[in-house]
Amino acid sequence: MTKIWSLVSCHILIIFLNTSASSASVDYSSDPYVQLFQQYLRINTTTTISDLTPAVQFWQELASSQDLELQKHEYVPGYPVLVIKWPGVDPSLPSIVLNSHMDVVPVNEAEWKYPPFAATLDSDGVIWGRGTQDMKSVSIQYFLAMKELKQNNVTLLRDVYMTLMPDEEVGSVSGLRLFKESPEFTALNVGCVMDEGAAAPLPVYGMFYQDKAIWQIEVTCYGEAGHSATFPASNTTATGKCRYVIDKFLNYRDQQHAISETATLLKSGLFTAINLNKIRAGTANNVVPQSVSLVFDIRLATELNTTAFELQMNSWLAEAGSGINMTFLQKNKQSARTVVSKKNPYYVAIQSAASNLGITIVPIVSPGSTDARHLRLQDVPAFGFSPLANTPTLLHTDNERLNVTTFLNGIEIYKEIITSLANIPASKTNKLDVQSLVVQSEFN
Ligand SMILES: [Zn+2]
């Protein structure tokens, strides 16, 4: 994510430096909203190694506190999908879904200044902990925004659902991917989904409307092996063939990198990012290896013709010689995009809320991928948004943390966005053609 934000011009960064919020002078330790956030952070929900039962109990208690129904669906044992319903005035209208995930990525505890599951609030008003940015803050902000709207008797026309997923960080195979195919999901009659975005050290808020699809490939080159005293021609060895393959991929990478250097914040979908992340070869220092394997991670440009690109990769391998295999470790479909124009009433509602709040929300392509991509492929309009402006991008890093004022401010932002979305008049969505909300890639 960092790269994307660094593409924005310097004057915006200067504004950020001048407007950076400070919460050092106020003691937030007894603030009930901060305490609730800390309570959730202290539940260790590390993906796949944690029992999510305490997190489910946490949400069950919060739902009961508001007299709300919480449904738990378990498509795979141990991977609960939670749905909390906040009824609107007209349940026949398409609903608004506030999606988040309960799980967090693992920690390297030795590198943390404070224990990662202690939710320490320091004297500068910063809460430290795994999930502060990705994305327990957002789940709590959704809840507190809805709670306040209810307390203030704000009328919402449409039903609003909070959905909480168990395994986003490992590909959602037991959570959202099964949930979105289920009758329970159909029953939500979803109009629009809000999902996670990312923190950024900028005064503007990025909102994802499309992801870059991921391909991961393993290329294995086989060649003449033997004693290192032998001296076969390079193009007959595994390493010689592999050198050719690496050159082709990295030359292409350089071309794409040059595009990335000139791309603006809005254009991160223009380039294909390739990284060579694993090289495996060799059994002994004096043995010419029989095989070399390479793993490339590729994030596709949104307009990349995938058929042509796959043919291109195959032709590079053919040029490198015989005895070369390519297997796909991951091959995702090209991303669909949620329409970000006045044709989409949900987008219009979000921008209207931004205008009321006096903030700038910029639609961008996510350099990574989130649960929202699965929904868009199913023609469900989804946006990725986390109200974390003026915040260093620390998702998945050691010492993940969040300023309390940013956390509290996000509740106000969601109150406005949710009110705007849930009160879109029926006339605006009654005769909507799905094609006007989500556009599938022509390359799938
Ligand atoms: Zn996340």
Residues whose N, C-alpha, C, O or C-beta is under 5 A from the ligand:
A	BS01	ZN	D134 M135 E196
